[in-house]
Amino acid sequence: MAPQTMGFESLLEAVPDALVGVDTSGVIRFLNHQTESMFGYQHDDLIGASLETLVPGSARQVHPAHRQANNPAPRTRPTGTDVRLSGRRADGTEFPVDIVLSPMDGGGGALVLAAMRDMTNYRKAEWDRRRLAATVEHSDDAIFSQTPEGVVTTWNPAAERIYGYSRQEMMGKSVDLLSPKDRIEETSSILARIRGGESVDHVETVRIRKDATAVTVSLTVSPIRDENDAIVGASVNARDVTEHREAVRAAQRMASIVEHSDDAIISSTLDAIITSWNPAAERLYGYASDEIIGRSTQAVTPKDRPDEIRNILSRVRAGQPVEHFETMRVRKDGTVFPASLTVSPILDTDGTVVGASVISRDVTEQMQALQAAQRLAAIVEHSDDAIISNTLDGVVATWNPAAERLFGYPSDEVIGKSAGIIMPAGYDNEIPDSLAKLKAGQPVVRLESPRVRKDGTVIPVSLTVSPIHDIHGQIVGASTIARDLSEQKRTFELARSMIEASLDSFVAISPEGKITDANEATVKLTGVPRDKLIGTSFSDYFTDPKKAEEIYQQVFTEGMAVDYPLTLRGRDGHKTLTEVLYNASVLRDERGNVVGVFAAARDVTRQVAAQRELVGQQARELDRLAELERFQRLTVGRELKMIELKKEVEYLKEYGQADGGEPGDHR
């Protein structure tokens, strides 16, 4: 039964909680306005109604038993502290409540006063608190709180992991413990801003771990306020950004590599739509990035390869990279070129393939180089000359079939061994000397030298040694071309024996006019030994050196000289003179280069003397003829005498004409 005094009603309305008076049978006898607002009922709807009206349907059957259990020994007690209770509004919605039951004397019988509080906001706040606590507890970021003076008041497990200090070690300690000595002012500055009501967001700085190592962190510091909005501390969120910074640096390096790569690097969707296009792709294909991004990769694919991209992307979707795929691509201007493609899947953070990265390389030069290398390999393989390569240490690296035939060693017996295996005794320094010349910058070393076959026979060879360079231009080895000179030497010796057997003088003259070789006939003609002749000036052995010099100059200019007359003086100076006629031609080496003049001289001293004698005899006969003619003019004698004289004159005339032929035509 409801109280009748106005004072009690005023008290009911002044209480912020919902108050309901219930008799022992569970009938509501009075309630305040807060009950109406909380449950959504009108005052008269509840007066006289059962208390179970405010209880959810799921609890209505058990609720009377709980209520009646309180009747024998009524006392004030909370019922929602440990038990989660719910109320039911007029619209049927349920909400959490906290209830305190207090017995009271209603004058007409015992009553129970139920004070009810809507716990919705409290439960939500409690849930938020627990969720926040769990977030802090299990966060990967160090989260701790501190007083405005920087004294640590909370310290989560992530802070322990990042800084190395346990919670017990840091609680009550100053945050200066974490700051490097040169950053103490930084910490003070942050706390000053917090005391001023500011937040500090994402400040990258350095902190010191317990083991004295430095760690780069990003700090977000916020003020903590009490219920009166007064700042009572600061919340610090510290994230170890070491890996993040490394990832950023790696991404920046990767971006720089892509930007400055010589290879075209393109990304596309799994539908072959281009999403990125680096500068090398612009140079390779001719399309600017704004022209091609958003278009299909079919734009750079020849029309005769419609299924190629689809097949490649099907493999990429399955997570399979496609490496060094050789194909053809087409530029903006329509030219087609050979390309090597490497296509890799692009994954998102969950490992799902979301696109493709394509590295394209123009392999025109590589294919040309490969073809050239193949041609060169074929030349080496089928050459008649032995072609060998060796390291700078003189170790044989390659050995072609001609080398096998020339030296008798199969390649597997000599590769990896010293090239000295074919060197005769006494020539040990030849290979190091040749390599030293190559290292010194001499492009090619040519020499003639003996070599030893596998069967022990020694053969003369002509060697051409050239350097082998790596891609950086450094000399890494030597290539040697060896040609067997045995037949050439035999031919030379045969020719030499024929030259030595000749009665004519043969000399070889250098471009500088020096005698480089001479046969025995020249020695006899000049009276100078061969070793003394070689190295001397050719023109010094003639009475007219200037005219002698002109002969080999004429040969260098015109290629030859025929019947060129010179007078050779003997060893005794001008006492012994020999008339010679020279025939000369250029002298070439085995490569066809002009290296001098080869001249042959025939001694014509007797022919010249005979010619001179004939000329003198002709002169004497002509003098006699002139004398007879004078006699004929002076004689007026007898006719017979005149006839005889005339006959003799005719005879003399006839004889003089008969002997007037070419010099040397002596009868």
C-alpha positions as CSV (number, residue, x, y, z in Angstrom):
1,M,0.0,0.0,0.0
2,A,1.5,3.4,-1.1
3,P,2.5,5.9,1.6
4,Q,0.2,8.9,2.0
5,T,2.6,11.6,3.0
6,M,3.7,14.2,0.6
7,G,7.2,14.1,2.0
8,F,7.7,10.5,1.0
9,E,6.5,11.1,-2.6
10,S,8.9,14.0,-2.9
11,L,11.7,11.7,-1.8
12,L,10.7,9.1,-4.4
13,E,10.8,11.6,-7.2
14,A,14.2,13.1,-6.1
15,V,16.0,9.7,-6.4
16,P,17.6,9.3,-9.8
17,D,17.0,5.5,-9.8
18,A,13.8,3.8,-10.6
19,L,12.0,2.9,-7.3
20,V,9.2,0.4,-7.0
21,G,7.2,-0.7,-3.9
22,V,6.0,-4.3,-4.0
23,D,4.0,-6.2,-1.5
24,T,4.7,-9.8,-0.4
25,S,2.5,-11.2,-3.2
26,G,4.5,-9.3,-5.8
27,V,2.0,-6.6,-6.7
28,I,3.3,-3.1,-7.4
29,R,2.0,-0.6,-4.8
30,F,3.9,2.5,-5.8
31,L,6.6,3.7,-8.2
32,N,8.3,7.0,-9.1
33,H,8.6,8.9,-12.3
34,Q,12.1,7.4,-13.1
35,T,10.4,3.9,-13.3
36,E,8.0,5.2,-15.9
37,S,10.8,6.7,-18.0
38,M,13.1,3.6,-17.7
39,F,10.4,1.0,-18.6
40,G,8.1,3.1,-20.8
41,Y,4.9,2.5,-18.9
42,Q,2.3,4.9,-17.6
43,H,1.9,5.2,-13.8
44,D,-1.5,3.7,-13.8
45,D,-0.5,0.8,-16.0
46,L,1.9,-0.5,-13.3
47,I,0.0,0.3,-10.1
48,G,-1.6,-3.0,-9.1
49,A,0.3,-5.0,-11.8
50,S,2.6,-7.9,-11.0
51,L,6.3,-7.1,-10.6
52,E,6.9,-9.8,-13.2
53,T,5.5,-7.3,-15.8
54,L,9.0,-5.7,-15.7
55,V,10.8,-9.0,-15.9
56,P,11.8,-10.6,-19.3
57,G,9.7,-13.5,-20.4
58,S,12.6,-16.0,-20.0
59,A,12.9,-15.1,-16.2
60,R,9.2,-14.8,-15.3
61,Q,8.8,-18.4,-14.2
62,V,11.7,-18.4,-11.8
63,H,11.5,-14.8,-10.6
64,P,8.5,-15.3,-8.1
65,A,10.5,-18.0,-6.3
66,H,13.5,-15.7,-5.9
67,R,11.2,-13.0,-4.6
68,Q,9.4,-15.2,-2.1
69,A,12.7,-16.5,-0.9
70,N,13.4,-13.0,0.4
71,N,10.1,-12.7,2.4
72,P,10.9,-14.8,5.5
73,A,13.9,-12.7,6.4
74,P,13.7,-9.5,4.6
75,R,16.9,-7.5,4.5
76,T,18.6,-4.9,2.2
77,R,20.7,-6.6,-0.4
78,P,21.9,-6.0,-4.0
79,T,20.7,-8.6,-6.5
80,G,22.5,-7.4,-9.7
81,T,26.1,-7.3,-8.5
82,D,27.0,-10.9,-9.2
83,V,23.9,-11.9,-11.1
84,R,23.3,-10.3,-14.5
85,L,19.7,-9.1,-14.4
86,S,17.6,-7.7,-17.1
87,G,14.5,-5.6,-17.3
88,R,11.8,-5.6,-19.9
89,R,10.4,-2.3,-21.3
90,A,6.8,-1.8,-22.5
91,D,8.0,-2.2,-26.1
92,G,9.5,-5.6,-25.3
93,T,13.1,-4.6,-25.4
94,E,15.4,-5.9,-22.7
95,F,18.2,-4.0,-21.0
96,P,20.6,-4.8,-18.1
97,V,19.7,-3.6,-14.7
98,D,21.2,-3.5,-11.2
99,I,18.6,-3.9,-8.4
100,V,18.9,-3.3,-4.6
101,L,16.0,-4.7,-2.5
102,S,15.2,-3.0,0.9
103,P,12.3,-4.1,3.3
104,M,10.0,-1.4,4.6
105,D,6.9,-1.1,6.7
106,G,4.0,0.2,4.6
107,G,1.5,0.6,7.5
108,G,-0.9,-1.9,5.9
109,G,1.6,-4.7,5.6
110,A,5.3,-5.5,4.7
111,L,6.6,-4.0,1.5
112,V,9.9,-4.4,-0.4
113,L,11.4,-1.3,-2.0
114,A,13.3,-2.2,-5.2
115,A,15.8,0.4,-6.4
116,M,16.7,-0.3,-10.1
117,R,19.4,1.3,-12.2
118,D,19.8,1.0,-16.0
119,M,23.2,-0.6,-16.5
120,T,23.3,-0.2,-20.3
121,N,25.9,2.6,-20.3
122,Y,27.8,1.0,-17.4
123,R,28.0,-2.4,-19.1
124,K,29.0,-0.7,-22.3
125,A,31.7,1.3,-20.5
126,E,32.8,-1.8,-18.7
127,W,33.0,-3.7,-22.1
128,D,34.9,-0.8,-23.6
129,R,37.3,-0.8,-20.6
130,R,37.9,-4.5,-20.9
131,R,38.3,-4.3,-24.6
132,L,40.8,-1.5,-24.3
133,A,42.6,-3.4,-21.6
134,A,42.8,-6.4,-23.8
135,T,44.0,-4.2,-26.7
136,V,46.7,-2.7,-24.6
137,E,47.7,-6.0,-23.1
138,H,48.0,-7.7,-26.5
139,S,49.1,-4.8,-28.7
140,D,52.3,-5.1,-30.7
141,D,52.9,-1.4,-29.8
142,A,54.4,-0.4,-26.5
143,I,51.6,1.3,-24.5
144,F,52.3,2.9,-21.2
145,S,51.0,5.8,-19.1
146,Q,52.9,8.3,-17.0
147,T,52.3,11.2,-14.7
148,P,52.7,14.7,-16.0
149,E,56.2,14.6,-14.6
150,G,57.1,11.5,-16.6
151,V,56.9,8.8,-14.0
152,V,55.7,5.5,-15.5
153,T,52.3,4.3,-14.0
154,T,51.4,1.4,-16.4
155,W,53.6,-0.7,-18.7
156,N,52.2,-3.3,-21.2
157,P,53.9,-6.5,-22.4
158,A,54.8,-5.0,-25.8
159,A,56.7,-2.3,-23.9
160,E,58.6,-5.1,-22.1
161,R,59.5,-6.6,-25.5
162,I,60.5,-3.4,-27.2
163,Y,62.5,-1.8,-24.4
164,G,63.6,-4.9,-22.5
165,Y,62.4,-3.7,-19.1
166,S,59.8,-5.7,-17.1
167,R,56.7,-4.0,-15.7
168,Q,58.2,-4.2,-12.2
169,E,61.4,-2.6,-13.3
170,M,59.7,0.4,-14.9
171,M,56.8,1.1,-12.7
172,G,57.5,4.3,-10.7
173,K,60.6,5.1,-12.8
174,S,61.2,8.2,-15.0
175,V,60.8,7.8,-18.8
176,D,64.1,9.6,-19.0
177,L,65.5,6.1,-18.5
178,L,64.5,5.4,-22.1
179,S,65.9,8.5,-23.7
180,P,69.4,8.9,-25.1
181,K,71.5,11.5,-23.3
182,D,71.3,13.8,-26.3
183,R,67.5,13.6,-26.3
184,I,66.5,14.4,-22.7
185,E,65.3,17.8,-23.8
186,E,63.0,16.1,-26.4
187,T,61.2,14.2,-23.7
188,S,60.8,17.3,-21.6
189,S,59.4,19.2,-24.5
190,I,56.8,16.5,-25.2
191,L,55.7,16.5,-21.6
192,A,55.4,20.3,-21.6
193,R,53.1,20.0,-24.6
194,I,51.0,17.4,-22.9
195,R,50.7,19.5,-19.8
196,G,49.5,22.3,-22.2
197,G,46.7,20.0,-23.5
198,E,48.3,19.1,-26.8
199,S,48.7,15.7,-28.3
200,V,51.9,14.7,-30.0
201,D,51.4,12.5,-33.1
202,H,53.8,10.2,-34.9
203,V,57.1,11.6,-33.8
204,E,60.0,9.5,-35.0
205,T,62.8,9.4,-32.5
206,V,65.4,7.1,-30.9
207,R,65.0,5.3,-27.6
208,I,67.5,3.1,-25.6
209,R,66.7,-0.5,-24.6
210,K,67.8,-2.1,-21.4
211,D,70.7,-3.7,-23.2
212,A,71.8,-0.2,-24.3
213,T,71.0,-0.8,-28.0
214,A,69.1,2.0,-29.8
215,V,65.7,1.5,-31.3
216,T,63.8,3.8,-33.7
217,V,60.3,4.4,-32.6
218,S,57.3,6.4,-33.6
219,L,55.6,8.1,-30.6
220,T,52.0,9.2,-30.2
221,V,51.5,10.9,-26.8
222,S,48.1,12.0,-25.6
223,P,47.0,13.7,-22.3
224,I,44.9,11.7,-19.8
225,R,42.1,13.7,-18.1
226,D,40.1,13.0,-15.0
227,E,36.3,13.5,-14.6
228,N,36.9,17.2,-14.2
229,D,38.9,17.4,-17.5
230,A,42.1,18.1,-15.6
231,I,45.2,16.6,-17.1
232,V,46.5,13.9,-14.7
233,G,49.0,12.0,-17.0
234,A,49.9,11.0,-20.5
235,S,49.3,7.9,-22.6
236,V,52.3,6.9,-24.8
237,N,52.0,4.6,-27.8
238,A,55.4,3.7,-29.1
239,R,55.9,1.6,-32.2
240,D,59.1,0.1,-33.3
241,V,59.5,1.4,-36.8
242,T,62.9,-0.3,-37.5
243,E,61.4,-2.8,-39.8
244,H,59.0,-0.3,-41.2
245,R,61.8,2.1,-42.1
246,E,63.8,-0.8,-43.6
247,A,60.7,-1.7,-45.6
248,V,60.3,2.0,-46.7
249,R,63.9,2.1,-47.7
250,A,63.6,-1.2,-49.5
251,A,60.5,0.2,-51.3
252,Q,62.3,3.4,-52.2
253,R,65.3,1.4,-53.5
254,M,63.0,-0.8,-55.5
255,A,61.2,2.2,-56.9
256,S,64.5,3.7,-57.8
257,I,65.7,0.5,-59.4
258,V,62.4,0.3,-61.4
259,E,62.7,4.0,-62.4
260,H,66.3,3.8,-63.5
261,S,66.4,0.2,-64.8
262,D,67.6,-0.4,-68.3
263,D,64.9,-3.1,-68.6
264,A,61.3,-2.3,-69.3
265,I,59.4,-3.0,-66.1
266,I,55.6,-3.1,-66.4
267,S,52.8,-4.2,-64.0
268,S,49.3,-5.3,-65.1
269,T,46.1,-6.7,-63.7
270,L,45.2,-10.3,-64.2
271,D,43.1,-9.1,-67.1
272,A,46.3,-7.8,-68.8
273,I,45.4,-4.1,-68.2
274,I,48.6,-2.1,-67.7
275,T,48.9,-0.3,-64.4
276,S,52.5,0.9,-64.3
277,W,55.1,1.7,-67.0
278,N,58.7,2.7,-66.2
279,P,60.9,5.0,-68.3
280,A,62.8,2.1,-69.8
281,A,59.4,0.8,-71.1
282,E,58.9,4.1,-72.7
283,R,62.2,3.9,-74.5
284,L,61.8,0.3,-75.5
285,Y,58.2,0.4,-76.8
286,G,57.9,4.0,-77.7
287,Y,54.7,4.7,-75.7
288,A,54.7,7.3,-73.0
289,S,53.2,6.1,-69.7
290,D,50.1,8.2,-70.0
291,E,49.5,6.7,-73.4
292,I,49.6,3.1,-72.4
293,I,48.5,2.9,-68.7
294,G,44.9,1.5,-68.7
295,R,45.3,-0.2,-72.0
296,S,45.8,-3.9,-72.6
297,T,49.2,-5.5,-73.0
298,Q,48.0,-6.7,-76.4
299,A,49.1,-3.2,-77.6
300,V,52.7,-4.4,-77.6
301,T,52.0,-8.0,-78.6
302,P,52.2,-9.0,-82.3
303,K,48.8,-9.9,-83.8
304,D,50.0,-13.4,-84.7
305,R,50.4,-14.2,-80.9
306,P,46.8,-13.7,-79.6
307,D,46.9,-16.5,-77.0
308,E,50.4,-15.8,-75.6
309,I,49.4,-13.3,-72.9
310,R,46.4,-15.4,-71.8
311,N,48.6,-18.5,-71.4
312,I,51.2,-16.6,-69.4
313,L,48.6,-15.0,-67.1
314,S,46.9,-18.3,-66.4
315,R,50.3,-19.5,-65.0
316,V,50.7,-16.3,-63.0
317,R,47.2,-16.8,-61.5
318,A,48.4,-20.1,-60.3
319,G,51.3,-18.4,-58.6
320,Q,53.9,-19.7,-61.1
321,P,56.5,-17.2,-62.4
322,V,57.4,-17.3,-66.1
323,E,61.2,-16.8,-66.5
324,H,63.2,-15.8,-69.6
325,F,60.4,-16.4,-72.0
326,E,61.7,-15.5,-75.5
327,T,59.1,-14.0,-77.8
328,M,58.5,-11.0,-80.1
329,R,57.1,-7.7,-79.2
330,V,56.0,-4.7,-81.3
331,R,56.8,-1.0,-80.8
332,K,54.5,2.0,-81.2
333,D,56.0,2.6,-84.7
334,G,55.2,-1.0,-85.7
335,T,58.7,-2.4,-85.6
336,V,58.9,-6.0,-84.2
337,F,61.9,-7.0,-82.1
338,P,63.0,-10.1,-80.1
339,A,62.3,-9.8,-76.4
340,S,63.0,-11.9,-73.2
341,L,60.1,-11.7,-70.7
342,T,60.1,-12.6,-67.0
343,V,56.6,-12.5,-65.5
344,S,56.0,-12.8,-61.8
345,P,52.9,-12.8,-59.7
346,I,52.1,-9.7,-57.6
347,L,50.6,-10.7,-54.2
348,D,48.5,-8.7,-51.7
349,T,49.0,-8.8,-48.0
350,D,47.0,-12.0,-47.8
351,G,49.2,-13.8,-50.4
352,T,46.5,-13.5,-53.1
353,V,47.7,-13.0,-56.6
354,V,46.3,-9.6,-57.7
355,G,48.5,-8.8,-60.7
356,A,51.6,-9.5,-62.7
357,S,55.0,-7.8,-63.0
358,V,56.7,-8.1,-66.4
359,I,60.4,-7.4,-67.0
360,S,61.0,-7.0,-70.8
361,R,64.5,-6.9,-72.3
362,D,65.3,-6.3,-76.0
363,V,67.6,-9.2,-76.9
364,T,68.4,-8.1,-80.4
365,E,72.1,-7.4,-79.5
366,Q,72.3,-10.6,-77.4
367,M,70.9,-12.7,-80.3
368,Q,73.3,-11.0,-82.7
369,A,76.1,-11.6,-80.3
370,L,75.0,-15.2,-79.9
371,Q,74.9,-15.7,-83.6
372,A,78.4,-14.1,-83.9
373,A,79.6,-16.3,-81.1
374,Q,78.2,-19.4,-82.9
375,R,79.8,-18.3,-86.1
376,L,83.1,-17.8,-84.3
377,A,82.8,-21.1,-82.6
378,A,82.2,-22.7,-86.0
379,I,85.2,-21.0,-87.4
380,V,87.3,-22.1,-84.5
381,E,86.0,-25.6,-84.7
382,H,86.6,-26.0,-88.4
383,S,89.8,-23.9,-88.7
384,D,92.9,-25.4,-90.2
385,D,94.9,-23.4,-87.7
386,A,95.3,-24.6,-84.1
387,I,93.4,-22.1,-81.9
388,I,94.0,-22.3,-78.2
389,S,92.9,-20.1,-75.2
390,N,94.6,-20.0,-71.8
391,T,94.3,-18.1,-68.6
392,L,96.8,-15.5,-67.4
393,D,98.5,-18.3,-65.5
394,G,99.1,-20.2,-68.7
395,V,96.5,-22.9,-68.1
396,V,94.8,-24.2,-71.3
397,A,91.1,-23.3,-71.3
398,T,90.1,-24.3,-74.9
399,W,91.7,-26.6,-77.5
400,N,90.2,-26.9,-81.0
401,P,90.3,-29.9,-83.3
402,A,93.1,-28.4,-85.4
403,A,95.2,-28.1,-82.2
404,E,94.5,-31.8,-81.6
405,R,95.8,-32.6,-85.2
406,L,98.8,-30.3,-84.9
407,F,100.1,-31.3,-81.5
408,G,98.6,-34.8,-81.1
409,Y,96.9,-34.2,-77.8
410,P,93.0,-34.6,-77.6
411,S,91.3,-31.7,-75.8
412,D,90.5,-33.7,-72.6
413,E,94.2,-34.5,-72.1
414,V,95.4,-30.9,-72.2
415,I,92.5,-28.6,-71.0
416,G,93.2,-27.6,-67.4
417,K,97.0,-28.2,-67.8
418,S,99.8,-25.8,-68.4
419,A,100.5,-24.7,-71.9
420,G,104.1,-25.5,-71.2
421,I,103.3,-29.1,-72.2
422,I,104.0,-28.2,-75.8
423,M,107.0,-26.0,-75.0
424,P,110.5,-27.3,-75.9
425,A,113.3,-27.0,-73.3
426,G,114.7,-23.5,-73.1
427,Y,111.5,-21.7,-74.1
428,D,109.9,-21.7,-70.6
429,N,109.7,-17.8,-70.5
430,E,108.1,-17.4,-73.9
431,I,104.4,-17.7,-72.6
432,P,105.0,-15.4,-69.5
433,D,106.8,-12.9,-71.8
434,S,103.9,-12.8,-74.3
435,L,101.4,-12.4,-71.5
436,A,103.4,-9.6,-70.0
437,K,103.4,-7.8,-73.4
438,L,99.6,-8.2,-73.7
439,K,99.1,-6.8,-70.1
440,A,101.3,-3.9,-71.0
441,G,98.9,-2.9,-73.8
442,Q,100.4,-4.6,-76.8
443,P,97.4,-5.7,-78.8
444,V,98.9,-8.6,-80.6
445,V,102.1,-10.6,-80.2
446,R,103.5,-12.4,-83.3
447,L,106.4,-14.7,-83.2
448,E,107.9,-17.9,-84.8
449,S,108.9,-20.5,-82.3
450,P,109.3,-24.3,-82.1
451,R,106.7,-26.5,-80.4
452,V,106.7,-30.1,-79.3
453,R,104.1,-32.6,-80.4
454,K,102.9,-35.4,-78.1
455,D,105.1,-37.9,-80.0
456,G,108.2,-35.7,-79.1
457,T,108.8,-34.3,-82.6
458,V,109.6,-30.6,-82.7
459,I,107.9,-28.4,-85.3
460,P,108.3,-24.8,-86.3
461,V,105.0,-22.7,-85.8
462,S,103.9,-19.2,-86.4
463,L,102.1,-17.8,-83.4
464,T,99.6,-14.9,-83.1
465,V,98.8,-14.2,-79.5
466,S,96.0,-11.7,-78.7
467,P,94.3,-10.7,-75.4
468,I,90.9,-12.0,-74.2
469,H,88.9,-9.3,-72.3
470,D,86.0,-9.7,-69.9
471,I,82.9,-7.5,-70.1
472,H,84.7,-4.8,-68.2
473,G,87.6,-4.7,-70.6
474,Q,90.0,-6.4,-68.2
475,I,92.5,-8.9,-69.7
476,V,91.5,-12.3,-68.4
477,G,93.4,-14.6,-70.8
478,A,95.1,-15.0,-74.1
479,S,94.1,-16.6,-77.5
480,T,96.8,-18.2,-79.6
481,I,96.6,-19.1,-83.2
482,A,99.3,-21.5,-84.2
483,R,100.2,-22.5,-87.8
484,D,102.5,-25.3,-88.7
485,L,105.4,-23.8,-90.7
486,S,107.1,-27.1,-91.5
487,E,106.0,-27.2,-95.2
488,Q,106.7,-23.5,-95.5
489,K,110.1,-24.0,-94.0
490,R,110.8,-26.8,-96.5
491,T,109.7,-24.7,-99.4
492,F,111.8,-21.8,-98.1
493,E,114.9,-24.0,-97.7
494,L,114.3,-25.3,-101.3
495,A,114.0,-21.8,-102.6
496,R,117.0,-20.8,-100.6
497,S,119.1,-23.5,-102.0
498,M,118.1,-22.5,-105.5
499,I,118.9,-18.9,-104.7
500,E,122.3,-19.9,-103.3
501,A,123.0,-22.0,-106.4
502,S,122.3,-19.1,-108.7
503,L,125.1,-17.2,-110.4
504,D,123.0,-14.0,-110.2
505,S,123.1,-11.7,-107.1
506,F,120.0,-11.7,-104.9
507,V,119.4,-9.3,-102.1
508,A,116.4,-8.4,-99.9
509,I,116.1,-4.7,-99.0
510,S,114.0,-3.2,-96.2
511,P,111.8,-0.1,-96.7
512,E,114.7,1.8,-95.1
513,G,117.1,0.7,-97.7
514,K,119.0,-1.7,-95.5
515,I,120.1,-5.2,-96.8
516,T,118.2,-7.8,-94.8
517,D,119.5,-10.9,-96.7
518,A,121.9,-11.8,-99.6
519,N,123.0,-14.9,-101.4
520,E,126.5,-16.3,-102.0
521,A,126.7,-14.6,-105.5
522,T,126.3,-11.2,-103.8
523,V,129.1,-12.1,-101.4
524,K,131.3,-12.9,-104.4
525,L,130.3,-9.9,-106.3
526,T,130.9,-7.4,-103.5
527,G,133.7,-9.2,-101.8
528,V,131.9,-8.6,-98.4
529,P,130.8,-11.6,-96.1
530,R,127.0,-12.1,-95.7
531,D,127.0,-11.2,-92.0
532,K,128.8,-7.9,-92.9
533,L,126.4,-7.1,-95.7
534,I,123.2,-7.5,-93.6
535,G,122.2,-4.3,-92.0
536,T,124.3,-2.0,-94.3
537,S,122.8,0.4,-96.9
538,F,122.2,-1.1,-100.3
539,S,123.1,2.1,-102.1
540,D,126.6,2.3,-100.5
541,Y,127.8,-0.5,-102.8
542,F,127.4,1.5,-106.1
543,T,129.3,4.2,-107.8
544,D,126.1,6.3,-108.0
545,P,124.4,5.8,-104.6
546,K,121.6,8.2,-105.5
547,K,120.7,6.2,-108.6
548,A,120.9,2.9,-106.6
549,E,118.5,4.3,-104.0
550,E,116.1,5.2,-106.8
551,I,115.7,1.5,-107.8
552,Y,114.0,0.3,-104.6
553,Q,112.0,3.6,-104.3
554,Q,110.7,2.9,-107.8
555,V,109.7,-0.6,-106.8
556,F,107.8,0.6,-103.7
557,T,106.0,3.1,-106.0
558,E,105.5,1.1,-109.2
559,G,105.8,-2.4,-107.8
560,M,108.8,-3.5,-109.9
561,A,111.9,-2.4,-111.9
562,V,113.3,-4.1,-115.0
563,D,116.9,-4.1,-116.4
564,Y,117.9,-1.2,-114.2
565,P,121.7,-0.5,-114.9
566,L,124.1,0.2,-112.0
567,T,127.8,0.0,-111.5
568,L,128.8,-1.9,-108.4
569,R,132.1,-1.2,-106.8
570,G,134.1,-3.9,-105.1
571,R,135.6,-4.2,-101.7
572,D,138.7,-2.3,-103.0
573,G,136.6,0.8,-103.8
574,H,136.7,2.0,-107.4
575,K,139.5,-0.3,-108.6
576,T,137.1,-3.2,-109.3
577,L,133.9,-2.2,-111.0
578,T,131.1,-4.5,-112.0
579,E,128.3,-3.6,-114.4
580,V,125.0,-5.1,-113.4
581,L,121.4,-5.0,-114.5
582,Y,118.8,-5.2,-111.7
583,N,115.3,-6.7,-111.8
584,A,113.3,-6.0,-108.6
585,S,109.8,-6.5,-107.1
586,V,108.2,-5.9,-103.8
587,L,108.7,-8.5,-101.0
588,R,105.5,-9.5,-99.0
589,D,105.0,-11.5,-95.8
590,E,102.6,-14.3,-95.4
591,R,99.7,-11.9,-94.8
592,G,100.4,-10.0,-98.0
593,N,102.0,-6.9,-96.4
594,V,104.9,-5.3,-98.2
595,V,107.9,-5.7,-96.1
596,G,110.7,-4.8,-98.5
597,V,112.2,-5.3,-102.0
598,F,113.7,-8.4,-103.6
599,A,116.3,-7.6,-106.2
600,A,118.2,-9.8,-108.6
601,A,121.4,-8.5,-110.4
602,R,123.1,-10.0,-113.4
603,D,126.8,-9.3,-114.0
604,V,126.9,-7.8,-117.6
605,T,130.5,-6.5,-117.3
606,R,131.8,-8.7,-120.3
607,Q,128.8,-7.8,-122.4
608,V,129.4,-4.1,-121.8
609,A,133.1,-4.5,-122.5
610,A,132.3,-6.3,-125.8
611,Q,129.9,-3.7,-126.7
612,R,132.5,-1.0,-126.0
613,E,135.1,-3.0,-128.2
614,L,132.6,-3.2,-131.1
615,V,131.9,0.5,-130.9
616,G,135.7,1.2,-131.0
617,Q,136.2,-1.2,-134.0
618,Q,133.3,0.6,-135.8
619,A,135.0,3.9,-135.1
620,R,138.3,2.6,-136.6
621,E,136.7,1.2,-139.7
622,L,134.9,4.5,-140.3
623,D,138.2,6.4,-140.0
624,R,139.7,4.1,-142.7
625,L,136.7,4.6,-144.9
626,A,137.1,8.3,-144.6
627,E,140.8,8.1,-145.5
628,L,140.0,6.0,-148.7
629,E,137.5,8.5,-149.7
630,R,140.1,11.3,-149.4
631,F,142.5,9.2,-151.5
632,Q,139.9,8.7,-154.2
633,R,139.3,12.4,-154.5
634,L,143.0,13.0,-154.8
635,T,143.9,10.2,-157.3
636,V,143.6,10.9,-161.0
637,G,145.6,7.9,-162.1
638,R,144.7,5.1,-164.2
639,E,141.2,3.9,-164.7
640,L,142.0,0.4,-163.5
641,K,143.3,1.8,-160.3
642,M,140.2,3.9,-160.0
643,I,138.1,0.8,-160.5
644,E,140.0,-1.1,-157.9
645,L,139.8,1.8,-155.5
646,K,136.0,2.0,-156.1
647,K,135.6,-1.7,-155.4
648,E,137.6,-1.4,-152.2
649,V,135.5,1.6,-151.2
650,E,132.3,-0.3,-151.9
651,Y,133.7,-3.2,-150.0
652,L,134.5,-1.0,-147.0
653,K,131.1,0.6,-147.1
654,E,129.4,-2.7,-147.2
655,Y,131.6,-4.1,-144.4
656,G,131.0,-1.0,-142.2
657,Q,127.2,-1.3,-142.6
658,A,127.3,-5.0,-141.9
659,D,129.1,-4.3,-138.6
660,G,126.8,-1.4,-137.6
661,G,124.2,-3.6,-135.7
662,E,123.2,-3.6,-132.1
663,P,125.9,-3.7,-129.4
664,G,126.8,-7.2,-128.5
665,D,125.9,-8.5,-132.0
666,H,129.6,-9.1,-132.7
667,R,130.7,-11.2,-135.7
